[in-house]
Amino acid sequence: MEKSFIGLLENSIKSYWDLPALSDYKGITLQYKDLARKIEKVHILLAESGVRQGDKISICGRNSAHWGVAFLAALTYGAVAVPILHEFKPENIHHIVNHSDSKLLFVGDGVWEEIDEAQMPSLEGIVLLGDFTLLISRSEKLTYAREHLNELFGKKYPNNFRKDHVTYRRDTPEELALINYTSGTTSASKGVMLPYRSVWSNVTFAKEVIDLKPGDKVVSMLPLAHVYGMSFEFLYEICNGSHIHFLTRIPSPKIILQAFSEIKPKIVIAVPLIIEKIIKKNVLPKIDNLPMRILLKTPIINDKIKEKIKNQIAQVFGGEFYQVIVGGAAFNHEVEKFLKDVEFPYTVGYGMTECGPIIAYEDWKRFKEGSCGKAAPRMEIRIDSADPLHTVGEILTRGDNVMLGYYKNPEATAEVLKDGWLRTGDLGTLDEEGNLTIKGRSKNMLLGPSGQNIYPEEIEEKINNLPYVNESVVIQLKDYKLAALIHPDYDAANVDHLSTEDLQRIMEENRVLANSELPAYSAISKVKIYEQEFEKTPKKSIKRFLYQDTL
């Protein structure tokens, strides 16, 4: 079998030439043949302006059909793609463009308004993703190429651009495909160098475990600049003849639900926060009353009620999907238990940017509640612990998906890649069947007054399930005591006409309630209401390091 990602892509474009490929929600649709034509035009632009194989090309903008064009054009040309999250602050974008030695930058209009080209002196040009207008050119060749692009394309293909013109180069396994800068939840952002074997292995994994047919629809709501969304809402689908719908805007629950009901995707791929918000706001209120709770505990009526609830949730997600895949962060136990109770088809995977991203996964029919699956194909997992079954240790992994290292950072690379194993920085256990259970991030772990290991995520989960709590961050004070910053559910509080004093009182009651379920060494000593939503990474994990000194 040819282990080439570009081979998979070329084959898909030719096989599904007349099928729809990429759509902007409420906007343009490109068929596979349109995608091929636009990729070819970008190739001409790159070749005429002197871009060489191995040169870096940054892409920064909201998810869109043209984002997909720019990314695939870079790879098939032989350049190294550098996807940048459009939500990063301008100084982060400037830093990544400079640090990655990018020659060109493709930007969305929102990003273009914020950034300062003077801060990126090595760029030869900036191209607008909307219509590939040349915004900045520091090269006569680039200016000429863009101004004469249609003419150059016409000369190259005088009798129309056809299927047999699609002949892309072939990648090699260790060749650098992209540099993906980490979100930096706990430290400064690092450039993860992902080779083509990782891209091919992740796409092939998805082909092995996800059952999509050519023409099936998918809603892309995770950022394409993050490998989870890029691999499983874009690259796999484009190599499979699927029709991808990009939301092109902030994926609020309201917009997501509207898109689901209109597009009716065949699979739903999301981070826990999105699923939890949808279920808490749109499903639980309808069943969280006393008669319904009693009926759920009555065995005979039970199955009918569960089926009804399951169908209700299914309708929320468009009604035509066969499973929901959750990844990127820990799942709330209460929501997960509820989904398991009603036999909802969901599964939780585990991965990280350094593996492009998949490390562990299991099909929903065999999935063990509370775990995040077993080692993915072509990957191995072990726990750095004398007793991996019972004693928490660092999760180590190796296999085809693992990165080459961090760009221009040999020290950080040597820290995490040892003896062929990637040290993930996450903590977990591994049962006899090989199911992996995450216990937290080693960098987040706090030490109790007598050396106890405290996992703030576990405490936050309890707090997040309490009344009028939207989200929380647990921090450690100088005296080893713990405090909780709580961002309240202001929507619910407003509906119930609660004053600031009411909320303060309820949060104090929540503190007492949470402590009743926690060991004494991880009890919360004080709570503070935090009015803004906490800043988050692309995976919707809270940037904890920003809040350590808040109290």
C-alpha positions, 0 to 999 in steps of 0.5 A: 500500500502506498503510504502517501497522504498526497496520493490519497488526496489526488485519488480522491479529487479524481474519483469524486470530480463532480461531487461537492467538496467544500462549502462555506455555510450560507456561502460558496460551494466548491466541487472537487474539480473547482478545488483542483482548479484553485489549487493549480492556480495557487501552484502557478502563483507560488512557482512564478513568485519563486517559492521553493519546496520546503519554504514555509507558508502561513495560513491564518483565518476563520475556517473556510473553503479558501482556507482549505484551498490554500492549505492543500495547495501548499502541501501538494506544491511541496511547501511546509504549511504553518496553520495559525489560529485566527483567535491568536493575538496579533503579537502571537501571529507576528511571532509565529510567522517570524519564528517559522521563517514563513515566506507568504501569509494567507489571511482572512479579512478579520486577521488582516485588519488586526496585524501589522505587516511591518512586524513581519519583515521577512514575508514576501507577500500577504494574500487575502483568503477571501478572493486571493487578492494580493494585499502586500507584495515585497517581490516584483515576481509575486506582483507580476504572477498575481496580476497575470494569474488567469493569463498564466493559467490559460497558457498552461491549460489552453484546452481547459483544466481536466481531471488528467491534469491532476498529477501531484508530487509524492510525499515521503514519510519523514518529510516535513508537512506542517508546523503546528504551533501549540496553544501554550496552556502551560508554557510558551507556544512551540512549533510542532513539526509533523511529518507526512507519515503522521498526516497519512497515519491519522487520515488512514486511522479515520478511514479505518474507524469512521464510516463515511460514504462519498457525498456524506455531509460533515459540519466543520466547527473545530478550528482548522488551524488545530490538528484535531479539526484539521485531521478529522473534520477536513483532511480525512473527509477530503480524502474520502469524497465527503462534503464539508460545511465550514461554519465560517463564524464563531461556533456558538451553540445557537449557530451549531444547532441551526447548522446541524438542523439544516445540514444533517451531518453524518458524523459529529466531531467536537470538543466536550465543552460544545457537547456539554453546553448543548446537552445542558441547555437543550436537553437536560432542562426538558427531562430534569423534573421529578416525574421524568426522573422517577420514570427513568428509574422504572425498569419497564418504562425505562427503555421507552423513555431512554429511546425517546430521550436518545432520539431527542438528543439525536434531533438536536444534532441533526438526526442523521449521524451515526456517532459523536466523537469527543476529544481535545479535553476531559469530558464531564462525568455527569454528562458522560454518564447521562449519555451512557445511560440512554445508550447514546452513540458517543466515544471519547478519543485522546490525542495531542498536537505532537501526534497529529493528533490521535493516540487512543480511540475506541468505537462507541459500541465497545467504548468503556465509560470514563476511559478514552479508548485504546491505543490507535492503529500504528501507536503504542501506549505505556504508563510510566508507573510500577503498577499501570493498572492502579498507580497513576503515571505519565502516559508515554506513546510511540508510533507513526503519528509522533512528531519529528520534534519542535521547530528550532527548539532541540532542548524542548524536543529532547525533554519530551522525546526519549528512547523513541517514546513521547512523554505526553505530560498527561497522567493516567492508568491502563487497564488489562484490556488496554483502556486508557483513563486520563487522570490529569496533566502532570503540569496541572497537578498540585501537591497537597500539604502532606504531599498528596496529588491533587488533580484540579480538573477533578475538583472543577468537574464537581463544581461545574455540575453545581447550580448556576456554575458555567465554568471554574478554575481551581488554584493553589494559594501560598498556604497550600489551601485551594481556591475556586474562581467561578464564572457563573451561568449569568443567563440562568441567573438572569432568568431567575432574577438573581442579584449579585448577592444571591449569586455570592450566597449560592456560590458559597453554598456550592463550595460547601456542597463540593467539599462534602464530596472531596477529601479534606486535603483537596477542600476549597477554602474560598470561592471568588466570582469571575465575571468574564469567561476564562481565556481558552486554547483552541481545544477549549481548555482554560489557559490556567497559567493566566489565573494562578495569581488572581487571589 
